[in-house]
Amino acid sequence: MRRQRKSKPATSSPSSSRVSVIIPVMNEKKTLHYVLKEARKLKPLEIIVVANGSTDGSKEIAKASGARVISFKHPLGHDVGRSVGAMQAVGDILLFMDGDIVIPAVQLLPFIEAVHKGVDVALNRYSGPVQTQKVHPVVLAKHTLNSMLGRGDLRGSSMTAIPHALSRRALNTIGAENLTVPPKAQTIALVKQLRVEAIRNVDVSTNNPRRRRSKGIDPLRDLIVGDHLEAMQWLIQATNERAHHSDLARNRSLVR
């Protein structure tokens, strides 16, 4: 009898050896071990942990796991770790994760495979709740920006959320420095006509520990909304005051 070949594990990918996994970390020792465990299942070329002002031993956990650690004594700011990690990455595909949200490798693999097949920016399809009386300002900002960009099909998918993956071409086109403002990076990608797609839904909301909150208010809310406003400003400057949208039936020449 002819022996059947064993199927490859779900986390095996022809592009795995080309992948740089980038994980910004700030005091996440409770979850980091598990995040790194899932990342290693992808058998990437490298795992880069950017220890952004961590003081709880996260850096040591990352080093013990064999990850490449880039350490800063003081916090650099939200999302700056992504930019720093991307500047140092050598892979053809860059996968971005966070140190405080554990995502199974089987859910990460589709983002890598999408870029391997030609997608430049592979986004998490998670859009946030909109069927509610009061939509969260961040969710509203994501939907609004995608609509302005002519990509309403993306709904609330955003480079603000992890996981997402970039091709090397996308990184070179966007510029690693612009990853510090994820909505702006996404805007640049779409204006430059890179291939941007929402790949699959990974619910990072229920897995997010939502620490750093005071009196029920998310301190990152205004920062992220501000990032979207900055992206909108960049879009208007790169196109025109209507971001290349039609003026419909208005005849402004009649207005005196």
N, C-alpha and C positions, 0 to 999 in steps of 0.2 A: 504493500500500500504506500501511496505517496504521502509523506508527512506534510501536514498543514503548517504553513508558516505562522508563527506567533505574531499577532498584531502589535503594533507599536503602542506604547502607553499614550493616553489622551494628551499628555503634556509634551509629547515629542513633536518637533517641527523642523522642516528642512532649513528654516531660517534662524533656529535657536542660537547657533554659534555666532551669529552676526548681531546679537541683541545686547544692548547696554541697558540695564535696569537702573533707574535713578530714583533714590528714595530720600527725600529731605526728612530730617528727624529733629525734633526738639522735645526732649524729655518724654520719650515713649518706650521706656524699658518694659512696660507691662505687655505691650503688643509687638514690639519690634522683632523678637525671636520668631514669632509665628509668621509675620510678614516676610521675613527673610527665608523662612522655611519654604513658603509657597513660591517665592522668587527663584530659589535654587532648583525647584522642580522643573523650571523652564530650561535648565542647562544653558544659561546665557553666557555670552563672551565675558561679561563682567557685571558685577553689582556695585554701584557707587552709592555710598551713604554719605549725605552731606549733613554733618552734625552741626546744626545751626544754634549755637549757644546752649547745648545740652549740658546738664550738670548732674543727671541722675544715673549715669553709667551706660547710657545708650551707646555712646561711642565705643566703649569696651565690648559691649555685646556684638556690635557690628564687626569689630576687628576679630573677635574670637570666631565669628562665622566665616571668616575668609573674605569678607567684603572689602573693597577699597574705600577707605574713609577719608573724607575731606572735612577737617574740623575747624570751627571758628569759636573763639572764646565767647564772643557776644553775639546775640541774635542779629541777623542781617535784615530781617523783614520778611513778611509773608510772600511766598513763592520765589524768593530770591534763590533758594536752594535748588530749584529746578534749573535756573539759568546757569548756576555754578556747575552743577553736575553735567549739564549738556555741553558746556565748554570743554570739559575734560573727557567726555565720552569718545570712544573710538569705534563703536559699533555702527553698522549701516542702519539699524533700527533702534530707536530709543523708546523704551517703555517707562512711563512715569507712574509711580505709586506714592503712597503716603505711609509714614511709619506708624500711624495710629489706626489704620483700617485694614483688617485682614481680609484679603480676597483670595479665594481658592485659585490655584494655578490654572485649572480647567476653564475658569472664567476669564483669565488673562490671555490665554493662548489665542483666541479669535482676533484680538487687536494686533498681535504680532503677525498672524497669518494674513490679515487684511493688508498690512503694509507690504508684506512679502509679495502679495499679488498685485500691487500697484497703487494702493491708497497712500496718499501722502500724510494725511492727518486722520487717524482713526479715533473717533470719539466715543465716549460712553453715551448710550442712547437715553440715559436717565434724564428726564426733563423737569422733575419736580411737580408737586400737585398744583393743578390749575382749576380743577372742579371744586372750588371752594369760594366762600363768600369774600374772603380776603386773601388774595394771592400774595405770597411772600415777595418783597421787593427784589430780591436776588433772582427769583424765578421769572418775575416780570421783566427784569433787565435782560436776561438771557434770551427770552422769546422776542423781545423788542429788537435787540441787536441782530439776531438772525433774520428777522423780517426786513430790517433795513438793508441787509446784505443780499436780499433776494433769495434767501435760503430758509423760507418758512418751514420747509420739510424737515429741517433739523430740530424744529421746536425749541426745547430748552437745552439741547446738547451743547456742551461748552468745554473748552480747554481748562476752564476753572476746575472742573471735576476730574477725578481720577476714577479708573485708569484710563489713560489715553496713550497713543503711540504716534511717533513721527518717523518719517523717512529721513535719511540724510539730506536728500534734496530739500525737504521741507525745512529742516533746521537751517540749511545754508540760505534759503530764500527768506525765511522769517527773521533770522538773526537770533542767536542764543540770548543776547541781551534783552530782547523783547519778550522772552518767556517770563520775565518778572511781572508782566501784566498780561495774563492769559487771554482775556477777551481781545486785547489789541493784537496779540499774536494770531489769534483765529481770524481776525479781520484782515490782517496782512495776507494770510494764507489764501483767503477767498478772493481778495482783490487781485492777488497775483495769479489767480486761476489754478491754484493747486487743487488736487483731488481730495476733498474733505467729505467724510462719510461718518454717520452714526452707526456703529457696528452692532452693539448689543446692549441690553439694559442690565446694568449692575447697580443695584439699589444701595448706594453709599450713604443714604440718609439714615436708614435704620441702624447701620453699622457704625455711624459716626458717634464717638463718645460725647461730642458737643461740650467739651470742657471749655474753660475760659469764658463762661457766661456769667452774667450778673443780672439778677432780678428778671430772668427770663429773656433778656435781650442779647442777641448774638453780637459781640463786639466787632466781628468781621463783616457784618452785614453792610455797613456804610462803606467800608474799604472796597468790597467787591462791587457794590453798585457804582462807586467812584471809578473803578477800573473799567466798567462798561461805558461810562460817560466819556472816559479818555479814549476808548476804542471808537466811539461814535464821532468824537472830535477828529480823530485821525482819519476816519472814513470820509468825512465831509471835506477835509483839507486835501485828501488824495483824489477826490472826485469833484463834486460841486456842492452847493448848499442844499441840494435835495438828494444827494448821494446817488445821482443818475436816475432817480425815480421820476416818472412822468408827473406833470402838473395837472393831469386829467383834463377836465373841461373848463378849467379856469382860464380867463383871459385877463391877465394882470395889466395889459397895456391900456385897458379901459379905466383902470383905477388911477385917479389923479391925486 
